[in-house]
Amino acid sequence: MSTAADKSSPLPVFANAEILVVGGAGFVGSNLVRALLTANPARVRVVDNLLSAERKNLPDDPRVEFIEASITDDSVLAGLNDDLDYVFHLATYHGNQSSIADPLADHANNTLTTLKLFDRIARFVRLKKVVYASAGCTVAEKTADLAKPTTEDAPVGLYHDSPYQVSKLIGEFYGNYYFGRYKMPFVKARFQNVYGPGEILGAGRWRGTPETVWRNVTPTFVWRSLAHEALPLENAGQATRDFIFVEDIVEGLMRCAAFGDAGGVYNLASGAETTIAELAELINRLTGNPTPPDIKPARDWDRSIRRVGATDKAREKLGFIARTKIEDGLARTIAWTRASAGMIEAAMAKHADKVQAPRVSTKK
């Protein structure tokens, strides 16, 4: 087992490694690919069907091999051989609202992807670690009261708010099965609310709801704030989330691969609880948006009003600490959004017949 002294950086383990990133063209995946390349791997294979991603998110690097397909494709699976050192499984059907609109599509792109991938690689001998992107919302207590930090061993309920949450849990169960049956070196990384550069509004194909464009709260608020629009606050923004910057989540994923125990589970969290109203106020201040928020009714499907992830286990076992303060992370996200406005507008324009999005000012 690694000692604390061994955990100053996860990067050395990836030198000359063969790595597979499923969902590697997405927001988190493309940031992970860039970070892995700094470790000088032999090759990073990316499998992504671009359902909620853009090809241009991937770096132009000869060590990156891109396969545009779903990991459920039998020919893609047949092309995976026992020459992989690390697998990161980040593919998903993005996100809660889209899964509610189309549970079958969620199953095809969230559950079946996981089962078929794990069944293919479970018996590989060379594999050092398989890291699965799970979701902290699946185990967080459904409460509007004071939120206790959700620990990795928190009880898992039988009732959930969306097919997305159900499928993320099923992925954990399948990984646990293949770990127990075949000793597949499986590690679960439970995400909190990730934000940062690289999340493209409107990325990929239409997935049945306006959330195809308005993907997550942070990029949505940043874009609307740059356009000097009113930020929509459901239930007056009383809900809380644990926001973690994408560079921190990427380091957490690499630490799961380098230092995580096979069969283990780790929260990748900041440990800081922020209300949506506080998030809106910060973003409006950083962008100079003078328009007051627009108060909306609460979401009828979301019972997880307050939540925050416990950080002790990941810090002690992985040496992981989310170091980016939310104001610093938001400032970097806003700067990236301004610089990437043309690319983001092009992605949103694909869905212009269904969702009208404002143009933003790129001036500070």
C-alpha positions in Angstrom: 0.0 0.0 0.0 1.2 3.5 -0.8 2.5 5.7 2.0 1.8 9.4 2.3 5.3 10.1 1.1 4.5 8.3 -2.2 1.5 10.4 -3.0 3.0 13.8 -3.9 1.9 13.2 -7.5 0.0 10.5 -9.4 1.6 11.3 -12.7 4.6 9.0 -12.7 2.4 5.8 -12.8 1.1 6.9 -16.3 4.6 7.2 -17.9 4.7 4.9 -21.0 1.2 3.5 -20.0 -1.5 2.4 -22.4 -4.7 4.2 -21.3 -8.3 4.0 -22.3 -10.7 6.9 -21.6 -14.3 6.1 -22.4 -16.2 9.4 -22.8 -12.9 11.1 -23.3 -14.2 13.9 -25.6 -16.6 15.2 -22.9 -16.1 18.0 -20.4 -14.3 16.0 -17.7 -12.8 13.5 -20.1 -11.0 16.0 -22.4 -9.6 17.7 -19.3 -8.4 14.3 -18.1 -6.8 13.4 -21.4 -4.8 16.7 -21.4 -3.6 16.0 -17.9 -2.6 12.4 -18.7 -0.6 13.6 -21.7 1.7 15.6 -19.4 2.8 12.2 -17.9 4.1 11.0 -21.3 2.0 7.9 -21.7 2.6 5.6 -24.6 -1.0 6.1 -25.9 -4.4 7.4 -24.8 -7.2 5.8 -26.6 -10.5 7.7 -26.5 -13.8 6.1 -27.2 -16.7 8.6 -27.5 -19.9 8.7 -29.5 -20.1 12.5 -29.2 -23.7 12.3 -27.9 -22.9 15.1 -25.4 -19.4 16.1 -26.5 -17.5 17.8 -29.3 -14.5 16.4 -31.2 -12.8 19.8 -31.0 -12.5 19.4 -27.2 -9.7 16.8 -27.7 -6.1 17.9 -28.1 -4.3 17.4 -31.4 -1.6 15.0 -30.2 -0.2 11.9 -32.0 -0.5 9.9 -28.7 -4.3 10.3 -28.8 -6.2 7.7 -30.7 -9.9 8.8 -31.2 -12.6 6.3 -31.9 -16.0 7.9 -32.6 -18.4 5.2 -31.4 -20.2 3.9 -28.4 -18.4 1.5 -26.1 -21.4 -0.7 -26.5 -20.4 -1.3 -30.2 -19.2 -4.9 -30.4 -16.5 -4.1 -32.9 -15.1 -1.5 -30.6 -15.1 -3.9 -27.7 -13.5 -6.6 -29.8 -10.6 -4.1 -30.6 -9.8 -3.9 -26.9 -7.1 -6.3 -26.0 -5.1 -7.2 -22.9 -2.6 -4.4 -23.4 -4.3 -1.7 -21.3 -2.7 -0.4 -18.0 -5.5 2.0 -17.0 -9.2 2.5 -17.9 -11.2 5.5 -17.0 -14.9 5.1 -17.6 -16.5 8.5 -17.9 -19.2 7.9 -20.5 -22.7 8.9 -19.4 -26.1 10.0 -20.6 -26.0 13.7 -19.6 -27.8 14.2 -17.2 -30.8 14.0 -14.7 -33.4 15.9 -16.8 -32.5 14.1 -20.1 -32.7 10.7 -18.3 -36.2 11.6 -17.0 -37.3 12.5 -20.5 -35.9 9.3 -22.0 -35.1 6.5 -19.5 -34.4 4.0 -22.3 -31.7 6.3 -23.8 -30.2 6.7 -20.4 -30.1 2.9 -20.0 -28.5 2.5 -23.4 -25.8 5.1 -22.8 -25.3 4.9 -19.0 -26.0 1.3 -17.9 -25.4 -0.9 -20.9 -22.1 1.0 -21.7 -20.8 0.1 -18.2 -21.9 -3.6 -18.3 -20.5 -4.3 -21.7 -17.2 -2.5 -21.0 -16.6 -4.3 -17.7 -17.6 -7.7 -19.1 -15.0 -7.2 -21.9 -12.1 -6.1 -19.7 -12.7 -7.9 -16.4 -10.4 -10.8 -17.3 -7.6 -8.7 -18.6 -4.3 -9.5 -16.7 -2.3 -6.4 -17.4 -4.9 -4.0 -16.0 -3.7 -2.0 -13.0 -6.9 0.0 -12.4 -10.4 0.7 -13.7 -11.7 4.0 -12.5 -15.5 4.6 -12.7 -17.1 8.0 -12.6 -20.0 7.7 -10.2 -22.2 10.4 -8.8 -22.4 11.7 -5.2 -26.1 12.6 -5.6 -26.9 8.8 -5.7 -26.0 8.4 -2.0 -26.7 11.9 -0.7 -29.5 12.1 1.8 -32.7 13.6 0.3 -33.0 16.5 2.7 -33.8 20.2 2.9 -32.4 20.4 6.4 -28.9 20.9 7.5 -26.8 18.7 5.2 -24.3 16.3 6.8 -21.2 15.6 4.7 -22.0 12.4 2.8 -19.5 9.7 3.5 -18.5 6.9 1.2 -20.2 4.3 3.4 -23.5 6.2 3.6 -26.5 3.9 3.1 -27.9 3.6 -0.4 -31.6 4.1 -0.7 -34.0 2.3 -3.0 -35.8 5.4 -4.3 -34.1 7.9 -6.5 -35.0 11.1 -8.4 -33.9 10.1 -11.9 -32.9 7.2 -14.1 -29.5 8.8 -14.3 -29.0 8.3 -10.5 -30.3 4.7 -10.8 -27.9 3.9 -13.6 -24.9 5.4 -11.9 -25.6 3.1 -8.9 -26.1 0.1 -11.2 -22.6 0.9 -12.6 -21.2 0.7 -9.1 -23.0 -2.7 -8.6 -21.6 -4.2 -11.8 -18.1 -3.0 -11.0 -18.4 -4.5 -7.6 -19.5 -7.8 -9.1 -16.6 -8.0 -11.6 -14.2 -7.0 -8.8 -15.5 -9.8 -6.6 -15.8 -12.4 -9.3 -12.8 -11.7 -11.5 -10.7 -9.3 -9.3 -11.1 -6.5 -11.9 -9.2 -3.7 -10.1 -12.2 -1.4 -9.9 -12.3 2.0 -8.1 -15.4 4.1 -7.7 -14.9 7.9 -7.9 -18.0 9.7 -6.7 -18.3 13.2 -8.3 -19.8 16.2 -6.8 -20.8 19.2 -9.0 -18.0 19.7 -11.4 -17.4 23.0 -13.2 -14.7 24.8 -15.2 -13.2 25.4 -18.6 -14.2 22.9 -21.3 -17.9 22.5 -20.7 -19.5 23.5 -23.9 -23.2 24.4 -23.8 -25.1 22.6 -26.5 -22.3 20.0 -27.0 -23.3 16.9 -28.9 -26.8 15.9 -30.2 -30.3 16.8 -29.1 -31.2 14.7 -26.0 -34.9 15.6 -25.7 -34.9 18.6 -23.3 -33.5 22.2 -23.2 -30.8 20.8 -20.8 -29.1 19.7 -24.0 -28.0 23.3 -24.1 -28.3 24.4 -20.5 -26.3 21.5 -19.3 -25.4 22.4 -15.7 -26.0 25.3 -13.4 -22.5 26.9 -13.5 -22.0 27.2 -17.3 -25.6 28.2 -17.7 -25.2 31.0 -15.1 -21.9 32.1 -16.6 -23.3 32.4 -20.1 -26.6 34.1 -19.1 -24.7 36.5 -16.8 -22.3 37.5 -19.6 -25.4 38.2 -21.6 -26.7 40.4 -18.7 -29.7 38.2 -18.4 -31.5 37.4 -15.1 -30.2 34.1 -13.6 -33.1 31.7 -12.8 -33.2 30.8 -9.1 -35.4 27.8 -8.5 -36.8 27.8 -5.0 -35.0 31.2 -4.5 -31.7 29.4 -4.9 -31.9 27.8 -1.4 -30.5 24.4 -2.7 -26.9 23.8 -1.9 -24.2 21.9 -3.8 -20.6 20.9 -3.4 -18.8 22.6 -6.4 -15.5 21.2 -7.4 -13.2 22.7 -10.1 -12.5 20.4 -13.1 -8.7 20.5 -12.6 -9.2 19.2 -9.1 -11.6 16.4 -10.2 -9.0 15.3 -12.9 -6.3 15.1 -10.2 -8.7 13.1 -8.1 -9.4 10.7 -10.9 -5.7 10.2 -11.5 -5.1 9.7 -7.8 -7.9 7.0 -7.8 -6.0 5.2 -10.5 -2.6 5.6 -8.9 -3.4 5.1 -5.2 -6.9 3.9 -4.9 -7.6 0.4 -3.4 -9.2 -2.1 -5.8 -12.8 -2.4 -4.8 -12.7 1.0 -3.0 -14.9 4.1 -3.3 -13.8 7.7 -2.9 -15.6 11.0 -2.8 -14.1 13.7 -5.1 -15.5 16.7 -3.3 -14.5 20.1 -2.1 -16.3 19.7 1.2 -17.7 23.2 0.9 -21.5 23.8 0.7 -22.6 26.6 -1.5 -26.1 27.8 -2.1 -27.3 28.3 -5.7 -28.1 31.9 -4.7 -24.5 32.4 -3.5 -23.3 30.9 -6.8 -25.4 33.4 -8.8 -24.2 36.3 -6.7 -20.6 35.4 -7.2 -21.0 34.9 -11.0 -22.9 38.2 -11.4 -20.3 40.1 -9.5 -17.4 38.6 -11.5 -19.1 39.3 -14.8 -20.5 42.7 -13.9 -24.1 41.6 -14.5 -26.5 44.2 -13.1 -29.7 42.2 -13.8 -31.3 40.8 -10.6 -32.1 37.1 -10.4 -35.4 35.6 -11.6 -37.1 33.6 -8.8 -38.6 30.4 -10.1 -40.6 27.5 -8.4 -38.7 24.5 -7.0 -38.0 21.6 -9.4 -40.7 19.0 -8.9 -38.3 16.0 -9.3 -35.4 17.0 -7.1 -35.6 16.0 -3.5 -31.9 16.4 -2.8 -32.1 20.1 -1.7 -28.9 20.3 0.3 -25.8 18.2 -0.1 -22.0 18.2 0.4 -19.4 15.5 0.2 -17.1 14.2 3.0 -13.4 14.6 2.1 -11.6 12.7 4.9 -11.2 9.4 3.2 -9.9 10.7 -0.2 -7.5 13.0 1.7 -6.1 10.2 3.9 -6.1 7.4 1.3 -5.4 9.2 -1.9 -3.6 12.4 -0.8 -6.4 14.3 -2.6 -7.4 17.8 -1.7 -9.6 20.1 -3.9 -7.4 23.2 -3.8 -9.3 25.6 -6.1 -11.4 28.1 -4.2 -14.8 28.6 -5.9 -14.2 32.3 -6.7 -10.9 31.6 -8.4 -12.4 28.7 -10.3 -15.3 30.8 -11.5 -13.0 33.6 -12.6 -11.1 31.1 -14.7 -14.3 29.6 -16.1 -15.6 33.0 -17.1 -12.4 33.9 -18.8 -12.5 30.6 -20.8 -16.1 31.2 -21.7 -15.3 34.7 -23.1 -12.4 33.3 -25.0 -14.4 30.3 -26.4 -17.7 32.2 -27.0 -17.6 31.5 -30.8 -17.2 27.7 -30.3 -19.9 27.6 -27.7 -22.3 29.6 -29.9 -21.7 27.2 -32.8 -22.6 24.2 -30.5 -25.7 25.9 -29.3 -26.7 26.9 -32.8 -27.2 23.2 -33.7 -30.3 23.3 -31.4 -31.6 26.8 -32.4 -34.9 25.4 -33.7 -35.6 24.2 -30.1 -33.7 26.5 -27.8 -33.0 30.2 -28.3 -29.8 31.2 -26.5 -28.5 34.8 -26.1 -25.3 36.1 -27.5 -22.7 37.2 -25.0 -20.2 40.0 -24.8 -16.6 38.9 -24.9 -15.3 42.2 -23.5 -14.3 42.4 -19.8 
